[in-house]
Amino acid sequence: MGTKDFFDLFKLNILKNSLLYFLLICWLILFTFLQFLFSKLPLSILELPNYLSHKNDWVIRFDILRFIFWVLSFLVISEVYTRFLAFTKRGRSYIFTAESWYKDWIYNGKTRIFEGNSSFLRVNSSRAGCLLDRYIWKNFEMKFDMRFLERGIIGIVFRAEDLDNYFMLQLRREETSIKIVPHVRYLGMWEQMSQDILGAKKNNSGWLEVTLKAKDNTVIFNVSGIGTYTWNLPTHVDINHIESGNRKNQNSNSNADEKFVVKATDLPKIPFKDTFGRIGFRAHLDEGADIKNLTIKKI
């Protein structure tokens, strides 16, 4: 794992990232001030509080200053420790097992595992999805076998921050073909893009060999014997066109033409586009597929 990959982990949450930088700056300024104060005063540390409290009324008491210093130190250390834990979660290789499912995955809905000679995962009626929570990847190759359920729709999730924020490629089995639809899930809402034909359908109920390879901004998706699809990941998500359509101006004149809409906000940049994230699957009500022989490796 290179230096660039390490710093990419700091982009997992832009708010926390900004907070960390702010705390570091405050901590360094305060630390420098204390060092300067110690160097100018020929006093021991034990004498310094009394000196500061009696020298001038406007001088901040040393115990208050010290309290702020230790609070900032604690916040900085805890934030760095959180980032270090994220760094240790980076994935190298993974093989799905029944034991791993119970220990390492998080999920919503009816997704469950079937154990036997050949264990498989049934992703079903899981609107938010299921994620391998123990490891995170940025550039990886994911392979598995899948079999559509009666309503043949399944989503493959990657670079997920959590169950509310991720990229997804959705497969749809139709009468004569299998189609693919890119999605972005952002703050629990969906932006769906136009569908493309992946290839002709050959078998209605058999197992399909699937490979998903993510490398920086490019995702290559392949179903053996069906076709290959390439998706260049978008940089922004259009929240004005998520699920319910355009947001209309609620304060506009009621007689105004309803065809005109206003832009509620600038398009937000997708925060998880260039970061490490989780992988998984997703299927809405009555959708789903069986998954087996899942492996993931870093590239």
HELIX and SHEET records of a PDB file:
HELIX    1   1 THR A    3  ASP A    8  1                                   6    
HELIX    2   2 LEU A    9  LYS A   11  5                                   3    
HELIX    3   3 ILE A   14  LYS A   40  1                                  27    
HELIX    4   4 LEU A   48  LYS A   55  1                                   8    
HELIX    5   5 PHE A   62  THR A   88  1                                  27    
HELIX    6   6 ALA A   98  ASP A  104  1                                   7    
HELIX    7   7 ILE A  239  HIS A  241  5                                   3    
SHEET    1   A 4 SER A  93  ILE A  95  0                                        
SHEET    2   A 4 ARG A 278  LYS A 298 -1                                        
SHEET    3   A 4 PHE A 120  LEU A 132 -1                                        
SHEET    4   A 4 TRP A 105  TYR A 107 -1                                        
SHEET    1   B 6 SER A  93  ILE A  95  0                                        
SHEET    2   B 6 ARG A 278  LYS A 298 -1                                        
SHEET    3   B 6 PHE A 140  PHE A 148 -1                                        
SHEET    4   B 6 LEU A 208  LYS A 215 -1                                        
SHEET    5   B 6 THR A 218  VAL A 223 -1                                        
SHEET    6   B 6 GLY A 227  ASN A 232 -1                                        
SHEET    1   C 6 SER A  93  ILE A  95  0                                        
SHEET    2   C 6 ARG A 278  LYS A 298 -1                                        
SHEET    3   C 6 ILE A 153  ASP A 162 -1                                        
SHEET    4   C 6 ASN A 165  ARG A 173 -1                                        
SHEET    5   C 6 SER A 177  TYR A 186 -1                                        
SHEET    6   C 6 MET A 189  GLN A 192 -1                                        
SHEET    1   D 4 SER A  93  ILE A  95  0                                        
SHEET    2   D 4 ARG A 278  LYS A 298 -1                                        
SHEET    3   D 4 PHE A 120  LEU A 132 -1                                        
SHEET    4   D 4 ARG A 112  PHE A 114 -1                                        
SHEET    1   E 6 SER A  93  ILE A  95  0                                        
SHEET    2   E 6 ARG A 278  LYS A 298 -1                                        
SHEET    3   E 6 ILE A 153  ASP A 162 -1                                        
SHEET    4   E 6 ASN A 165  ARG A 173 -1                                        
SHEET    5   E 6 SER A 177  TYR A 186 -1                                        
SHEET    6   E 6 ASP A 196  ALA A 200 -1                                        
END                                                                             
